[in-house]
Amino acid sequence: MNKLVNTHFVKCKSVIFLLFLTGLLFSIDTQAQVWSLQQCMDSAQQKNRSLLIARNNMEIGQQKVQEAKANLIPKLVINGDYRYYINLPYQFMPQSAFGGPEGVFKEIQFGVPHNINANLQLSIPLYNPQAYGAIQSAKIASELTDLQHRRSEEQVLYEVTNLYYNAQILHYQVTFIDENLINANKLLQNIQLLKEQLLARGTDVSKTQLQVEQLTTQREQVFSKYTQVINALKISIGMGMDQSIEVEKDILLSAMDDYSQASTLDMRLVTKQNALLNSEISLLKNLRLPSLSLYGSYGVTGFGYDKAPNEFLKFYPVSFAGIQLSYSLFNGTITNRKLNQKKLELKNNDLHFSLLTEQTNLAIETARQQRSVATRSGATTLKQTTLAQSIYDQTLLQQKQGLTSLTDVLLADNTLRETQQNHLTALIDYLKADLDLRKTTGNLLNK
């Protein structure tokens, strides 16, 4: 009686699990919206926070260019100054001016306690090589910021694509485990029936139950990883965690494309950094050139006295215009030191470009080889999976007819699961190699 109850309990538990599994998959498919890879990439380009920060940096670069140009615009400044002298300043007057002896001076306080100055100053740069150099450097720096935004965009799209592929692979893995669970539960029912007919041992039932429990645990682990990848994908595409999405179930492998090699963003960044360094060197050299500006001032000066009997407050106009020439004769070799630093940075930039070229060529060749190997491996593992499924079905049928043992069925099942995992590994290798090849050839943003 206890054996019969236990058998029915296991059967009910298996049925309940299958109903729960079916309901779970159904709820996922009906509640979550399926997003294509292109939709995820479009959303990331619009809502990814890293890209929004990069766009703001681009705008900052444009503003810096305008700031540099503003140095050539005339400047207008208004000044005001009021002073009350508690002690009037002293001056020395020669006594000979008042009929005294030559070479003898007398201190005298001049002026009144209240002094007011107000003027309007205009400055117009006529020739300023430093300002022209700063404008050129700001333009190159802005272009460099644009390239950095493009590289950030490339990196985000690379991460989104990688997460999307991982989600698809994990979904496939869950699907395989679900199919294996259905097979394992059918096998468990058969073994239980055979045991009731005294044609199987209790250890056979235990082995099959262990297999079902292992598959159940494996499914929970894989589904947990799938959920984590989906959540990471949501963050990358700027979606809220409370929203539900699913990836497309079918993995579409693109035809073998060698991808025309273009200049990668990293190489273009190094080239633009080279141009910026040359511009900064020119700017430092321009510091040795004179600058010329026109300036003028118009205002009034007021004097006041607040003691009787000569109380007064009077204003007098003051205006002038002039040309100012500025030329640095010696600044302690600071400019030479900065020039030497920039020249060394320029040499490092050239070395970096050479190293990056070699690394890119190596990465391209490696990605091509890996993709080629993964392509052949994928075709082979697909055939192996089909064959393993056929062997498992035949072995299971023979086991029902009593022509083979449970051990053979379990071995066939393990072989099937191993070939499924090998096929998934080949798919992962192909997708990763193709993605890396697109990135290293500078074609990631063109897809």
C-alpha positions as CSV (number, residue, x, y, z in Angstrom):
1,M,0.0,0.0,0.0
2,N,2.8,2.4,0.8
3,K,4.5,1.6,-2.4
4,L,1.3,2.3,-4.4
5,V,0.8,5.6,-2.6
6,N,4.4,6.6,-3.3
7,T,4.0,5.7,-6.9
8,H,0.9,7.7,-7.4
9,F,2.5,10.6,-5.5
10,V,5.5,10.7,-7.8
11,K,3.1,10.5,-10.8
12,C,1.1,13.4,-9.5
13,K,4.2,15.4,-8.7
14,S,5.4,14.9,-12.2
15,V,2.1,16.0,-13.7
16,I,1.9,19.0,-11.5
17,F,5.5,20.0,-12.5
18,L,4.7,19.7,-16.2
19,L,1.5,21.8,-15.8
20,F,3.5,24.4,-13.9
21,L,6.2,24.4,-16.5
22,T,3.7,24.7,-19.3
23,G,2.0,27.6,-17.5
24,L,5.3,29.3,-16.8
25,L,6.3,29.2,-20.5
26,F,2.8,30.3,-21.5
27,S,2.8,33.3,-19.2
28,I,6.2,34.3,-20.4
29,D,5.2,34.2,-24.0
30,T,1.9,36.0,-23.5
31,Q,2.8,38.7,-21.1
32,A,6.3,39.8,-22.3
33,Q,6.7,41.7,-25.5
34,V,9.2,40.1,-28.0
35,W,11.9,42.6,-29.0
36,S,14.2,42.0,-32.0
37,L,17.9,42.8,-31.9
38,Q,17.4,45.8,-34.1
39,Q,14.7,47.2,-31.7
40,C,17.0,46.8,-28.8
41,M,19.8,48.5,-30.6
42,D,17.6,51.4,-31.6
43,S,16.3,51.8,-28.0
44,A,19.9,51.8,-26.7
45,Q,20.9,54.5,-29.1
46,Q,18.1,56.7,-27.8
47,K,17.9,55.9,-24.1
48,N,21.2,54.4,-23.0
49,R,22.5,56.7,-20.2
50,S,26.1,56.3,-21.2
51,L,25.3,57.5,-24.7
52,L,23.2,60.4,-23.3
53,I,26.3,61.5,-21.3
54,A,28.4,61.2,-24.5
55,R,26.0,63.4,-26.4
56,N,26.2,66.0,-23.6
57,N,30.0,65.8,-23.9
58,M,29.6,66.5,-27.7
59,E,27.6,69.6,-26.9
60,I,30.2,70.7,-24.4
61,G,32.8,70.4,-27.1
62,Q,30.8,72.6,-29.4
63,Q,30.4,75.2,-26.7
64,K,34.2,75.2,-26.1
65,V,34.7,76.0,-29.8
66,Q,32.4,78.9,-29.5
67,E,34.2,80.0,-26.3
68,A,37.5,80.0,-28.2
69,K,36.0,82.0,-31.0
70,A,34.6,84.5,-28.5
71,N,38.2,85.6,-27.6
72,L,38.2,87.4,-31.0
73,I,35.0,89.4,-30.2
74,P,35.5,93.0,-28.9
75,K,35.1,93.3,-25.1
76,L,33.2,96.1,-23.4
77,V,33.7,96.6,-19.7
78,I,32.2,99.2,-17.4
79,N,34.1,100.1,-14.2
80,G,33.2,102.1,-11.2
81,D,35.3,103.2,-8.2
82,Y,34.6,105.3,-5.1
83,R,37.3,106.1,-2.5
84,Y,37.1,108.1,0.7
85,Y,40.5,109.1,1.9
86,I,40.7,109.2,5.7
87,N,44.3,110.3,5.2
88,L,45.1,112.1,2.0
89,P,48.2,110.9,0.1
90,Y,51.4,112.9,0.5
91,Q,53.5,114.3,-2.3
92,F,56.9,116.0,-2.1
93,M,57.1,119.4,-3.7
94,P,60.3,121.3,-4.4
95,Q,60.5,124.5,-2.4
96,S,62.1,126.2,-5.4
97,A,58.7,126.3,-7.0
98,F,57.7,128.7,-4.3
99,G,60.9,130.8,-4.2
100,G,62.8,128.5,-1.8
101,P,66.2,126.9,-2.2
102,E,67.0,124.4,-4.9
103,G,67.1,120.7,-3.9
104,V,64.9,121.1,-0.9
105,F,61.5,119.4,-0.7
106,K,58.5,119.7,1.5
107,E,55.8,117.0,2.0
108,I,52.3,118.3,1.1
109,Q,48.9,116.5,1.1
110,F,47.0,116.9,-2.2
111,G,43.5,116.2,-3.2
112,V,40.1,115.9,-1.5
113,P,38.7,113.0,0.5
114,H,36.0,112.0,-1.9
115,N,37.1,110.5,-5.3
116,I,34.8,108.9,-7.8
117,N,35.8,107.2,-11.1
118,A,33.5,105.7,-13.7
119,N,34.6,104.6,-17.2
120,L,33.6,102.5,-20.1
121,Q,36.5,100.4,-21.7
122,L,36.5,98.9,-25.1
123,S,39.1,96.3,-26.2
124,I,39.4,95.1,-29.8
125,P,41.9,92.3,-30.7
126,L,43.6,93.1,-33.9
127,Y,46.1,90.2,-34.1
128,N,46.1,87.3,-31.6
129,P,47.8,84.1,-32.9
130,Q,47.2,82.4,-29.5
131,A,43.4,82.9,-30.0
132,Y,43.5,81.5,-33.6
133,G,45.5,78.5,-32.3
134,A,43.1,77.9,-29.5
135,I,40.2,77.9,-31.9
136,Q,41.9,75.3,-34.1
137,S,42.6,73.1,-31.1
138,A,39.1,73.4,-29.8
139,K,37.7,72.3,-33.2
140,I,39.9,69.2,-33.2
141,A,39.0,68.5,-29.6
142,S,35.3,68.7,-30.5
143,E,35.9,66.2,-33.4
144,L,37.7,64.0,-30.9
145,T,34.7,64.1,-28.6
146,D,32.5,63.1,-31.5
147,L,34.6,60.1,-32.2
148,Q,34.6,59.2,-28.5
149,H,30.8,59.3,-28.7
150,R,30.9,57.0,-31.7
151,R,33.1,54.6,-29.8
152,S,30.8,54.7,-26.8
153,E,27.9,53.9,-29.2
154,E,29.9,51.0,-30.7
155,Q,30.7,49.6,-27.3
156,V,27.0,49.9,-26.1
157,L,25.8,48.2,-29.3
158,Y,28.4,45.5,-28.8
159,E,27.2,44.9,-25.3
160,V,23.6,44.9,-26.3
161,T,24.2,42.4,-29.1
162,N,26.3,40.2,-26.8
163,L,23.5,40.2,-24.2
164,Y,20.9,39.5,-26.8
165,Y,22.8,36.5,-28.1
166,N,23.4,35.2,-24.6
167,A,19.6,35.5,-23.9
168,Q,18.8,33.6,-27.0
169,I,21.3,30.8,-26.2
170,L,20.0,30.5,-22.6
171,H,16.5,30.3,-24.0
172,Y,17.5,27.5,-26.3
173,Q,19.2,25.8,-23.3
174,V,16.0,26.1,-21.3
175,T,14.0,24.6,-24.2
176,F,16.4,21.7,-24.5
177,I,16.1,21.0,-20.7
178,D,12.3,21.2,-20.9
179,E,12.3,18.6,-23.7
180,N,14.7,16.4,-21.7
181,L,12.5,16.8,-18.6
182,I,9.4,15.7,-20.6
183,N,11.4,12.6,-21.8
184,A,12.7,11.9,-18.2
185,N,9.2,12.1,-16.8
186,K,7.9,9.7,-19.4
187,L,10.7,7.4,-18.6
188,L,10.0,7.7,-14.9
189,Q,6.4,6.7,-15.5
190,N,7.5,3.7,-17.6
191,I,9.9,2.5,-14.9
192,Q,7.2,2.9,-12.2
193,L,4.8,0.8,-14.3
194,L,7.5,-1.8,-14.8
195,K,8.3,-1.8,-11.1
196,E,4.6,-2.4,-10.3
197,Q,4.7,-5.3,-12.6
198,L,7.9,-6.5,-10.9
199,L,9.9,-6.0,-14.1
200,A,12.1,-3.2,-12.7
201,R,13.9,-2.6,-9.5
202,G,13.5,0.2,-6.9
203,T,17.0,1.5,-7.7
204,D,15.9,2.0,-11.3
205,V,13.1,4.3,-10.1
206,S,15.5,6.1,-7.9
207,K,18.0,6.6,-10.7
208,T,15.3,8.1,-12.9
209,Q,13.9,10.3,-10.1
210,L,17.5,11.6,-9.6
211,Q,17.7,12.4,-13.3
212,V,14.5,14.4,-13.1
213,E,15.6,16.3,-10.0
214,Q,19.0,17.1,-11.6
215,L,17.3,18.4,-14.7
216,T,14.9,20.5,-12.6
217,T,17.7,22.0,-10.7
218,Q,19.6,22.7,-13.9
219,R,16.6,24.4,-15.4
220,E,16.2,26.7,-12.4
221,Q,19.9,27.7,-12.7
222,V,19.7,28.3,-16.4
223,F,16.4,30.2,-16.1
224,S,18.0,32.3,-13.3
225,K,20.9,33.2,-15.6
226,Y,18.4,34.0,-18.4
227,T,16.6,36.4,-16.1
228,Q,19.8,38.1,-15.1
229,V,20.8,38.6,-18.7
230,I,17.4,40.0,-19.6
231,N,17.6,42.5,-16.7
232,A,21.1,43.5,-17.9
233,L,19.7,44.0,-21.4
234,K,16.9,46.2,-20.1
235,I,19.4,48.5,-18.4
236,S,21.5,48.7,-21.6
237,I,18.6,49.7,-23.8
238,G,17.3,52.2,-21.2
239,M,14.2,50.2,-20.2
240,G,12.7,50.1,-16.7
241,M,13.2,47.0,-14.6
242,D,9.4,46.7,-14.1
243,Q,8.9,46.2,-17.9
244,S,8.9,42.8,-19.4
245,I,10.6,41.8,-22.7
246,E,11.6,38.6,-24.4
247,V,14.1,38.0,-27.2
248,E,13.3,36.3,-30.4
249,K,13.4,32.6,-30.1
250,D,15.0,31.8,-33.5
251,I,18.7,32.4,-33.8
252,L,19.3,33.7,-37.3
253,L,22.9,33.1,-38.4
254,S,24.0,35.5,-41.1
255,A,25.7,34.2,-44.2
256,M,29.5,34.1,-44.1
257,D,30.6,37.7,-44.8
258,D,34.2,38.7,-44.8
259,Y,33.4,42.3,-44.0
260,S,35.4,45.0,-45.9
261,Q,38.1,46.3,-43.5
262,A,37.5,49.9,-42.6
263,S,39.3,52.2,-40.2
264,T,38.2,51.3,-36.7
265,L,37.1,54.0,-34.3
266,D,40.1,53.3,-32.1
267,M,42.5,54.0,-35.0
268,R,40.5,57.1,-36.0
269,L,40.7,58.3,-32.3
270,V,44.5,57.9,-32.3
271,T,44.8,59.8,-35.6
272,K,42.6,62.6,-34.3
273,Q,44.7,62.7,-31.1
274,N,47.8,63.1,-33.3
275,A,46.2,66.1,-35.0
276,L,45.3,67.6,-31.6
277,L,48.9,67.2,-30.4
278,N,50.2,68.9,-33.5
279,S,47.7,71.7,-33.0
280,E,48.8,72.1,-29.3
281,I,52.5,72.3,-30.4
282,S,51.6,75.0,-32.9
283,L,49.7,76.8,-30.1
284,L,52.7,76.7,-27.9
285,K,54.9,78.1,-30.6
286,N,52.4,80.9,-31.2
287,L,53.0,82.0,-27.6
288,R,56.3,83.4,-28.9
289,L,54.5,85.7,-31.3
290,P,53.3,89.2,-30.3
291,S,49.7,90.1,-30.0
292,L,48.2,93.4,-30.9
293,S,45.0,95.0,-29.7
294,L,43.1,98.3,-29.9
295,Y,41.6,99.7,-26.7
296,G,39.9,102.8,-25.5
297,S,38.3,104.3,-22.4
298,Y,35.7,107.0,-21.8
299,G,34.6,108.1,-18.3
300,V,34.5,110.7,-15.6
301,T,36.4,111.5,-12.5
302,G,34.7,113.1,-9.6
303,F,36.1,115.1,-6.6
304,G,34.3,116.0,-3.5
305,Y,34.8,118.0,-0.4
306,D,32.3,118.0,2.5
307,K,33.7,120.6,4.9
308,A,32.5,124.2,5.1
309,P,32.8,126.7,3.6
310,N,34.0,125.0,0.3
311,E,31.6,122.0,0.0
312,F,31.5,120.7,-3.6
313,L,31.2,117.6,-5.8
314,K,32.5,118.1,-9.3
315,F,33.0,115.7,-12.2
316,Y,35.5,115.9,-15.1
317,P,35.6,113.8,-18.3
318,V,38.5,111.4,-18.9
319,S,38.9,109.6,-22.2
320,F,41.8,108.0,-24.2
321,A,42.5,105.5,-26.9
322,G,45.6,103.4,-27.7
323,I,47.2,100.4,-29.2
324,Q,48.7,97.7,-27.0
325,L,51.5,95.4,-28.2
326,S,52.3,92.3,-26.0
327,Y,55.4,90.2,-26.5
328,S,56.9,87.7,-24.1
329,L,60.7,88.1,-24.0
330,F,61.5,85.3,-21.5
331,N,59.2,83.1,-19.4
332,G,61.7,80.9,-17.7
333,T,61.8,78.2,-20.4
334,I,58.3,77.1,-19.5
335,T,57.2,77.1,-23.2
336,N,60.2,75.0,-24.2
337,R,59.5,72.4,-21.5
338,K,55.9,72.2,-22.6
339,L,57.0,71.8,-26.2
340,N,59.3,68.9,-25.3
341,Q,56.5,67.2,-23.4
342,K,54.1,67.5,-26.4
343,K,56.8,66.1,-28.8
344,L,57.3,63.1,-26.6
345,E,53.5,62.6,-26.4
346,L,53.5,62.8,-30.2
347,K,56.1,60.0,-30.4
348,N,54.0,57.9,-28.1
349,N,51.0,58.5,-30.3
350,D,52.8,57.2,-33.3
351,L,53.9,54.1,-31.5
352,H,50.4,53.6,-30.2
353,F,49.0,53.8,-33.7
354,S,51.6,51.2,-35.0
355,L,50.8,48.9,-32.1
356,L,47.1,49.3,-32.6
357,T,47.4,48.5,-36.3
358,E,49.2,45.2,-35.5
359,Q,46.7,44.3,-32.8
360,T,43.7,45.0,-35.1
361,N,45.2,42.8,-37.8
362,L,45.8,40.0,-35.4
363,A,42.3,40.3,-33.9
364,I,40.7,40.2,-37.4
365,E,42.6,37.1,-38.4
366,T,41.8,35.4,-35.1
367,A,38.1,36.2,-35.4
368,R,38.0,34.9,-38.9
369,Q,39.6,31.6,-37.9
370,Q,37.3,31.2,-34.9
371,R,34.2,31.9,-37.0
372,S,35.3,29.4,-39.6
373,V,35.9,26.7,-37.0
374,A,32.6,27.5,-35.2
375,T,30.8,27.2,-38.6
376,R,32.1,23.7,-39.2
377,S,31.6,22.7,-35.6
378,G,28.0,24.0,-35.7
379,A,27.1,21.9,-38.7
380,T,28.7,18.8,-37.1
381,T,27.1,19.2,-33.7
382,L,23.7,19.7,-35.4
383,K,24.0,16.4,-37.1
384,Q,25.2,14.8,-33.9
385,T,22.2,16.2,-32.0
386,T,19.8,14.8,-34.5
387,L,21.5,11.5,-34.4
388,A,21.6,11.4,-30.6
389,Q,17.9,12.3,-30.5
390,S,17.2,9.4,-32.9
391,I,19.3,7.0,-30.8
392,Y,17.5,8.1,-27.6
393,D,14.1,7.6,-29.1
394,Q,15.0,4.1,-30.4
395,T,16.6,3.2,-27.0
396,L,13.6,4.3,-25.1
397,L,11.3,2.3,-27.4
398,Q,13.5,-0.8,-26.9
399,Q,13.4,-0.2,-23.2
400,K,9.6,-0.2,-23.3
401,Q,9.8,-3.6,-25.1
402,G,12.2,-4.9,-22.6
403,L,15.0,-5.2,-25.1
404,T,17.5,-2.9,-23.4
405,S,18.3,-1.8,-19.8
406,L,17.7,1.5,-18.0
407,T,21.4,2.1,-18.0
408,D,21.4,2.2,-21.8
409,V,18.5,4.7,-21.8
410,L,20.4,6.9,-19.3
411,L,23.5,6.7,-21.4
412,A,21.6,7.7,-24.5
413,D,20.0,10.6,-22.6
414,N,23.4,11.8,-21.3
415,T,24.8,11.6,-24.9
416,L,21.8,13.6,-26.2
417,R,22.3,16.3,-23.6
418,E,26.0,16.5,-24.3
419,T,25.5,16.9,-28.0
420,Q,22.9,19.6,-27.3
421,Q,25.4,21.5,-25.1
422,N,28.1,21.1,-27.8
423,H,25.7,22.5,-30.4
424,L,24.9,25.5,-28.1
425,T,28.6,26.1,-27.5
426,A,29.2,26.1,-31.3
427,L,26.4,28.6,-31.8
428,I,27.9,30.8,-29.0
429,D,31.4,30.6,-30.6
430,Y,30.0,31.5,-34.0
431,L,28.0,34.5,-32.8
432,K,30.8,35.8,-30.7
433,A,33.4,35.4,-33.5
434,D,31.1,37.1,-36.0
435,L,30.4,40.0,-33.6
436,D,34.1,40.4,-32.9
437,L,34.9,40.4,-36.6
438,R,32.4,43.1,-37.3
439,K,33.8,45.2,-34.5
440,T,37.5,44.8,-35.4
441,T,36.8,45.5,-39.1
442,G,34.9,48.7,-38.2
443,N,31.5,47.4,-39.4
444,L,29.6,47.1,-36.2
445,L,27.8,50.4,-36.5
446,N,27.0,49.7,-40.1
447,K,24.9,46.7,-39.3
